[in-house]
């Protein structure tokens, strides 16, 4: 194992961790390396894989095993040195060998950044803006109208001109400088006018027309358009309007209420359930807003050493992995997502990089509170966390328990309790 571990801080959060690997550990590493190597060497007079160690050492020298042995013992020895030095490295260390003298401890140097220290300021009884959770009659009406529009049926407009909100069935053929381009044409395409699903200006030019009209739509692709070949260019779309359909809203009555929710019999009952749902949403939104504001104020009151770039990079990568994992569960793999959105992995990273430092500071702050306040998780809390996770992800409790260690559960629970310590004491002004 590692011994004589010493941490020397150099600049900001960068430093050097020096440590030794003792002879007992080295011997185990050499034995392990030899067992692998002898399987592939041929020595006259011995069957393949049966050459004795003493013969190997005479022919090749023990030092021939050093690199493989170091690869075997380094991970555990590095971890032991980190624990002995009581540091929290971030990112991958740069390992260099100081000495590997025979019959002597091996001396290793690891250049690595560590988590910055946090000096906590005031994090309880913080003043935050009071949140209004009132649900008005107008809010209920607006939600009811939204549900009504969702249930609307498209019916053919026999006469009259197209209006915003209508759906037109069109053929279109796009050209740039007289040349067709990929994705620039379609037949019998249904487009809702005002949905803003097409290039800006396209839908507006189809308003106030009748079925059978042919319209030369002229638009300019936005400069930041996802397809670089089209960005900023003017295009003409020869468009034919085949049909105009308008939305026919259902009547707001008891039958409508039953269609929306099979557990109600009247429109008044539906309104009551809508109000209850909106109140629950408002309450959750208010709690989230209070938590965000309070935690941000606690961060402002704290003092942080410089955040290592490795922590920023790791946070961004975690966010990207989580986002793409969600897409994957919806049946969209990363390449499909990039193709659909005209983006790259670098674009996704840039999106998450904007708030990365604040997320890192949030985690550091909460962990500092956990440490200062000696926050612990109980067995009961751990069991409840497993139940909650199993319910959230639709998994068996045993499967969740098998995927998470006690240390992981304890960390997450303690961090949640640190958040509660901040938010439970806020003063709403």
ZAMARGU-4260 file (C-alpha; in steps of 0.2 Angstrom, whole numbers, plus 5000, padded with zeros to 4 digits):
<rodrens>
0) 5000/5000/5000 | 5005/5018/4999 | 5015/5026/5013 | 5022/5043/5018 | 5009/5052/5007
5) 5012/5071/5006 | 5002/5084/4998 | 5010/5100/4993 | 4999/5114/4986 | 5006/5123/4971
10) 4994/5136/4963 | 4976/5138/4966 | 4969/5121/4968 | 4983/5112/4959 | 4997/5103/4969
15) 5008/5087/4970 | 5004/5071/4980 | 5020/5061/4983 | 5019/5044/4990 | 5028/5027/4991
20) 5023/5010/4987 | 5030/4997/5000 | 5039/4982/4995 | 5025/4970/5000 | 5013/4978/4988
25) 5027/4979/4975 | 5030/4960/4977 | 5011/4956/4974 | 5011/4967/4959 | 5027/4958/4952
30) 5019/4941/4955 | 5003/4946/4946 | 5012/4953/4932 | 5023/4938/4930 | 5008/4926/4930
35) 5001/4936/4915 | 5018/4937/4905 | 5023/4919/4907 | 5007/4914/4897 | 5014/4922/4881
40) 5033/4918/4882 | 5042/4903/4875 | 5058/4897/4884 | 5067/4882/4877 | 5065/4867/4889
45) 5049/4873/4897 | 5031/4871/4891 | 5023/4887/4886 | 5016/4896/4902 | 5027/4885/4914
50) 5043/4894/4915 | 5049/4897/4933 | 5050/4914/4940 | 5069/4912/4943 | 5072/4907/4925
55) 5062/4922/4919 | 5072/4934/4930 | 5089/4927/4924 | 5084/4929/4906 | 5074/4946/4906
60) 5077/4953/4923 | 5064/4958/4936 | 5064/4975/4930 | 5055/4969/4914 | 5039/4967/4925
65) 5040/4984/4933 | 5028/4993/4922 | 5015/4980/4922 | 5017/4978/4941 | 5015/4997/4943
70) 4999/4997/4933 | 4992/4984/4944 | 4996/4992/4961 | 4995/5010/4957 | 4976/5013/4958
75) 4974/5006/4975 | 4990/5014/4981 | 4985/5031/4974 | 4968/5029/4983 | 4977/5025/4999
80) 4988/5040/4997 | 4973/5052/4994 | 4965/5045/5010 | 4981/5047/5020 | 4984/5065/5014
85) 4965/5069/5017 | 4962/5077/5000 | 4948/5077/4987 | 4956/5076/4970 | 4946/5081/4955
90) 4949/5075/4937 | 4963/5063/4932 | 4980/5064/4940 | 4996/5066/4930 | 5007/5052/4937
95) 5026/5052/4936 | 5038/5040/4943 | 5052/5047/4955 | 5061/5031/4957 | 5058/5012/4955
100) 5074/5005/4963 | 5076/4987/4966 | 5072/4981/4984 | 5067/4999/4988 | 5049/5007/4990
105) 5044/5015/4973 | 5042/5034/4974 | 5027/5041/4964 | 5022/5059/4961 | 5004/5063/4956
110) 5000/5081/4950 | 4981/5084/4953 | 4969/5097/4957 | 4958/5096/4973 | 4941/5102/4978
115) 4942/5120/4983 | 4939/5125/5001 | 4922/5134/5006 | 4921/5146/5020 | 4902/5146/5024
120) 4893/5163/5028 | 4876/5165/5033 | 4865/5151/5026 | 4850/5151/5038 | 4836/5164/5041
125) 4839/5171/5024 | 4827/5184/5017 | 4818/5178/5000 | 4804/5185/4990 | 4787/5180/4995
130) 4779/5169/4982 | 4761/5170/4977 | 4752/5153/4976 | 4735/5160/4973 | 4725/5152/4959
135) 4711/5164/4953 | 4695/5160/4943 | 4704/5167/4928 | 4718/5154/4930 | 4705/5140/4930
140) 4696/5147/4915 | 4712/5148/4905 | 4717/5130/4909 | 4699/5125/4904 | 4701/5134/4888
145) 4718/5126/4885 | 4710/5109/4887 | 4696/5114/4876 | 4708/5119/4862 | 4717/5102/4864
150) 4700/5093/4861 | 4696/5104/4845 | 4692/5095/4829 | 4698/5101/4812 | 4684/5104/4800
155) 4685/5109/4782 | 4682/5127/4778 | 4671/5127/4763 | 4672/5145/4760 | 4682/5160/4766
160) 4700/5164/4768 | 4714/5157/4779 | 4716/5165/4796 | 4729/5163/4810 | 4725/5147/4819
165) 4719/5138/4804 | 4728/5123/4796 | 4732/5123/4778 | 4736/5108/4768 | 4749/5113/4755
170) 4762/5108/4742 | 4778/5118/4742 | 4794/5118/4732 | 4808/5129/4738 | 4823/5136/4728
175) 4838/5146/4732 | 4845/5156/4717 | 4834/5145/4706 | 4841/5129/4713 | 4831/5116/4724
180) 4839/5111/4740 | 4837/5096/4752 | 4822/5097/4763 | 4814/5111/4754 | 4799/5103/4746
185) 4784/5093/4752 | 4767/5087/4746 | 4750/5088/4756 | 4759/5095/4771 | 4748/5101/4786
190) 4753/5117/4793 | 4745/5127/4807 | 4746/5145/4803 | 4753/5154/4818 | 4762/5139/4826
195) 4779/5146/4821 | 4785/5129/4816 | 4792/5135/4799 | 4804/5149/4794 | 4799/5166/4801
200) 4788/5175/4789 | 4783/5159/4780 | 4766/5156/4789 | 4761/5174/4788 | 4761/5175/4769
205) 4749/5160/4769 | 4736/5170/4779 | 4721/5178/4769 | 4721/5166/4755 | 4708/5154/4748
210) 4709/5135/4744 | 4717/5133/4727 | 4728/5149/4728 | 4746/5148/4723 | 4757/5159/4733
215) 4776/5163/4730 | 4782/5164/4748 | 4798/5173/4750 | 4808/5171/4766 | 4826/5173/4772
220) 4833/5159/4783 | 4839/5165/4800 | 4858/5168/4801 | 4859/5156/4816 | 4849/5143/4806
225) 4854/5125/4811 | 4858/5120/4793 | 4874/5131/4789 | 4871/5129/4770 | 4855/5138/4771
230) 4859/5151/4785 | 4856/5169/4780 | 4850/5165/4762 | 4834/5170/4753 | 4823/5157/4747
235) 4807/5156/4736 | 4794/5143/4740 | 4781/5140/4726 | 4766/5135/4737 | 4749/5128/4733
240) 4735/5128/4746 | 4724/5113/4743 | 4713/5114/4759 | 4709/5126/4773 | 4704/5118/4790
245) 4698/5127/4805 | 4696/5122/4823 | 4679/5118/4830 | 4679/5119/4849 | 4669/5107/4859
250) 4655/5114/4870 | 4660/5117/4888 | 4647/5106/4897 | 4646/5090/4907 | 4650/5079/4892
255) 4666/5088/4889 | 4671/5086/4907 | 4668/5067/4906 | 4679/5066/4890 | 4693/5075/4899
260) 4692/5066/4916 | 4682/5049/4917 | 4682/5052/4936 | 4671/5067/4936 | 4652/5069/4931
265) 4650/5087/4929 | 4659/5103/4923 | 4660/5110/4940 | 4669/5094/4947 | 4681/5096/4933
270) 4684/5114/4938 | 4687/5109/4956 | 4700/5096/4951 | 4709/5109/4939 | 4710/5121/4954
275) 4717/5108/4965 | 4730/5103/4952 | 4735/5121/4949 | 4736/5125/4967 | 4748/5110/4969
280) 4758/5116/4954 | 4759/5133/4961 | 4765/5127/4978 | 4778/5116/4970 | 4784/5131/4959
285) 4785/5142/4974 | 4795/5130/4984 | 4807/5127/4970 | 4809/5146/4968 | 4812/5149/4986
290) 4825/5135/4987 | 4834/5142/4972 | 4834/5160/4979 | 4839/5154/4996 | 4853/5143/4990
295) 4860/5157/4979 | 4860/5169/4993 | 4870/5156/5004 | 4882/5155/4989 | 4884/5174/4989
300) 4887/5174/5008 | 4901/5160/5006 | 4919/5162/5001 | 4925/5149/4988 | 4943/5146/4983
305) 4945/5145/4964 | 4935/5132/4955 | 4947/5120/4946 | 4942/5118/4927 | 4942/5099/4930
310) 4926/5101/4941 | 4918/5112/4928 | 4922/5100/4914 | 4915/5085/4924 | 4899/5094/4928
315) 4896/5098/4910 | 4899/5080/4905 | 4888/5074/4918 | 4874/5086/4912 | 4876/5080/4894
320) 4876/5062/4899 | 4860/5064/4909 | 4852/5074/4895 | 4857/5061/4881 | 4852/5047/4893
325) 4834/5054/4894 | 4834/5056/4875 | 4839/5038/4874 | 4825/5032/4885 | 4813/5041/4873
330) 4820/5031/4859 | 4831/5045/4852 | 4850/5040/4851 | 4863/5054/4852 | 4866/5054/4833
335) 4847/5055/4829 | 4846/5070/4841 | 4860/5079/4833 | 4853/5076/4816 | 4836/5081/4821
340) 4841/5097/4829 | 4856/5102/4818 | 4868/5102/4833 | 4883/5093/4839 | 4889/5087/4856
345) 4899/5103/4857 | 4884/5113/4855 | 4875/5103/4869 | 4890/5105/4880 | 4890/5124/4878
350) 4872/5125/4883 | 4876/5117/4900 | 4892/5126/4902 | 4883/5142/4905 | 4877/5138/4923
355) 4890/5125/4927 | 4900/5135/4939 | 4885/5139/4949 | 4880/5121/4950 | 4897/5116/4956
360) 4897/5130/4969 | 4880/5123/4975 | 4886/5106/4977 | 4902/5112/4987 | 4891/5123/4998
365) 4879/5109/5002 | 4893/5097/5006 | 4902/5110/5017 | 4886/5112/5027 | 4884/5093/5029
370) 4902/5093/5036 | 4900/5108/5047 | 4883/5103/5054 | 4888/5084/5055 | 4873/5079/5045
375) 4870/5060/5045 | 4857/5049/5037 | 4848/5036/5047 | 4844/5019/5042 | 4826/5023/5041
380) 4829/5038/5029 | 4840/5026/5019 | 4826/5014/5017 | 4814/5027/5013 | 4825/5034/5000
385) 4826/5017/4991 | 4807/5016/4991 | 4805/5034/4984 | 4818/5030/4970 | 4810/5013/4966
390) 4793/5022/4964 | 4800/5036/4954 | 4809/5025/4941 | 4797/5010/4942 | 4810/4998/4948
395) 4810/4985/4961 | 4817/4990/4978 | 4830/4976/4978 | 4836/4982/4961 | 4838/5000/4967
400) 4847/4994/4983 | 4859/4983/4973 | 4863/4998/4962 | 4867/5010/4976 | 4880/5009/4990
405) 4876/5015/5008 | 4889/5029/5005 | 4880/5035/4989 | 4863/5035/4998 | 4870/5043/5014
410) 4878/5057/5003 | 4862/5061/4994 | 4851/5061/5009 | 4863/5072/5019 | 4863/5085/5005
415) 4844/5085/5004 | 4844/5088/5023 | 4857/5102/5020 | 4845/5110/5008 | 4830/5108/5020
420) 4841/5117/5034 | 4843/5132/5022 | 4825/5133/5016 | 4815/5128/5032 | 4822/5144/5040
425) 4819/5157/5026 | 4810/5173/5029 | 4798/5178/5015 | 4797/5196/5013
</rodrens>
